[in-house]
Amino acid sequence: MALVSADALAGYLLEEAIAFLLSSNGYRLLQDSDADEQALRQAGHGLLVRGRGADHQADVLGDLLMPTPFSLPVRLFVEAKNRKSKVGLTEVRNAHGVIDDVNQHYSTELSRSYRHPLRRYQYRYALFSAAGFKKEAQSYALAQQISLVDLSGPAFSPLITSVERAARLILAEAVSADLTTFPVRQVRLALRSAFSSAGAEVPAAEAPHQGTDGGLPGNILASWAARMTAELQDSATGEGLILGFPAAPFILAMHPDSMEDFEAFIATHGPNIDVDIRFGREGVRGDWTITPVADPDAFRLSFGLPGALEAWLLSVPGQDRRRAAESRQLLLPTISLFLEDRLIRLRYEPVQAPAWPPPDEEQVEGDAGTDAADTSFLRRSLPARPRQRERPEVRIAVDNQAERLPRGLRGWSARSAEELMTVLDDSYPLHANLIRMAALHQGRLERAQVYDIAEFPPARTLRGLTRPTNRITASLIEQGRLPEEVEYPLQTGYDHGVQATHFTVPPDLVAALRALGPLHGI
């Protein structure tokens, strides 16, 4: 294939990242036909799944390692689109065609020619989109039981940002190497090798190499893949994804704020948990949130749901609001999920409904989130209850909008560095200290130095160390206090492997801190 666009490449990488994040939830990626010679076939460009009428390419296909009583085990296709436009009907029709064909591939006569006993699977399709889905695609998917997973909400923003950054970096390497075709297969294998080293449920991939087709050098790919793996683990989505199965014809991909908190609650309260489900909003987009009724602050799971599916779940045409609200318990009674082969049931127990807003507040403006305008009843009836955190996220208020930075200003200046360090000194003094120490050492701080400065015990992981500085920087950019082109102030570095070896501060920020002097800088 020709060199791809950054958006198309980000879609391929997003598929691999989703498989990686799902590995903690019993999703085992299939890489070659040896895993199931009856249903799979190897081709030069990847894995094919046998269908009744044709064989179908499966870039990301995995078994769900969970018990399914009175049912065939589930095998899941994962497809992801990362583009600015919503996914339309064509992609969903293609997904349905694939599933319909492969689920009809069965022959007792043919099975006798194989070495192993016949194994059958129920194939499902999950289509992920960073921009949501068009209404006609949602309606068709609902009728044909194709799972649509909306990643446009804020809970998945770090995942999309990491994937897009990785796509730009590796595409730049391909351009620098003067490649005429982009080695997608080679890049996928490099990522899978890195994911396997990070402990994912991914069989060890063949080592990526530079082939006769002019692929990228293996050392460049390995370094890039290690960096992407570590960024995914460090990001806010590094806790992974959990597949939830409601009493409805689709799958939920849920992101836990903290897997540790979720597992601790299960250990204390057991596998059957009464939960509340609410819709939340941050800016013009939002996520659905699941919290336990017994202790709403104990854990939170977030997921995105296209508007047409929301309307199907909870709206009841021709009935009054009271009856529609009562129907929620019938339509969404239980979400089942599996953690390490343990069945967990989230039972929907809505809390007392809030007062209805006045009529002039009932309209959802524009295209909030994904087709929110067609689900205004739903999002009014399940408003979000903000979770109280031990350390609340820092919000930087802009008192005077006239002080927003000119659009032409780029990079870190003394003024923007002072904005950042003032917030860090107040809320995250350790991170402020790390940035200053890195600036004093030509912008680089070794891993051992971080442990010394922070006085961390040797067993302490550095995963997520850069999250606070990234979040504050993004908030300052959003509110016009920093130029959009600034680099993150504290970045993770990888000389080898998937573990951070050092942390860096951008050169322009180092210069700005020197210009500030001792009070706010160095």
Sequence and secondary structure as in RCSB ss.txt:
>XXXX:A:sequence
MALVSADALAGYLLEEAIAFLLSSNGYRLLQDSDADEQALRQAGHGLLVRGRGADHQADVLGDLLMPTPFSLPVR
LFVEAKNRKSKVGLTEVRNAHGVIDDVNQHYSTELSRSYRHPLRRYQYRYALFSAAGFKKEAQSYALAQQISLVD
LSGPAFSPLITSVERAARLILAEAVSADLTTFPVRQVRLALRSAFSSAGAEVPAAEAPHQGTDGGLPGNILASWA
ARMTAELQDSATGEGLILGFPAAPFILAMHPDSMEDFEAFIATHGPNIDVDIRFGREGVRGDWTITPVADPDAFR
LSFGLPGALEAWLLSVPGQDRRRAAESRQLLLPTISLFLEDRLIRLRYEPVQAPAWPPPDEEQVEGDAGTDAADT
SFLRRSLPARPRQRERPEVRIAVDNQAERLPRGLRGWSARSAEELMTVLDDSYPLHANLIRMAALHQGRLERAQV
YDIAEFPPARTLRGLTRPTNRITASLIEQGRLPEEVEYPLQTGYDHGVQATHFTVPPDLVAALRALGPLHGI
>XXXX:A:secstr
 B   HHHHHHHHHHHHHHHHHGGGTEEE  SGGG TTTEEEETTEEEEE SS EEE SSEEEE S  TTS  EE
EEEEEE SSS B HHHHHHHHHHHHHHTT   HHHHTTSSS     EEEEEEEESS B HHHHHHHHHHT EEEE
  SGGGHHHHHHHHHHHHHHHHHHHHTT SB  HHHHHHHHHHHHHHTT S          TT    HHHHHHHH
HHHHHHHHHSTTTT  EEEEESSSS EEEEES HHHHHHHHHHH SEEEEEEEE  BTTB  EEEEESS TTS  
EEE   HHHHHHHH  TTS HHHHHHTHHHHS EEEEEETTEEEEEEE          GGG S  TT TTTGGGG
HHHHHHSB      SS       S GGGS  TT  S  HHHHHHHHHHHHHH HHHHHHHHHHHHTTTEEEHHHH
HHHHT  TT   TTTTHHHHHHHHHHHHTTSS TT   SSEEE SSSSS  EEE  HHHHHHHHHH TTT  
